[in-house]
Amino acid sequence: MAEKSTKKKKRGSLKSYFKSLPRWISFPFLILLAAVALPLLFDENGYYESSRQDAQIRDLKKEVRIIRDSVEYYRSKSRAIDTRPEAVERVAREQFHMKRPNEDLYLTEIK
């Protein structure tokens, strides 16, 4: 009969685990690596925080671009009102529902 192995596998201890690692990796090296890597990744000036801030900067720049376009649109409208009398009349009719003395004004609601 084949003899069964009765040896139990020993649960590895921390010392045996470190002996199985390459020679240049040691416990002090791992501590040093953690002491350097953790602040680089998770500190207030770390990688994750800076990438979050970069995304926020991109969003704010996009918002500034949209607002500048809006400001330019309203500046052109303002210039048109200042220089052309027909623009003044159009704004008065459309936004303030004003009319000439001999006209009738009918307002309809679009549903």
Helices and strands as residue ranges (DSSP letters): H 14-19, H 27-42, H 47-83, H 85-96
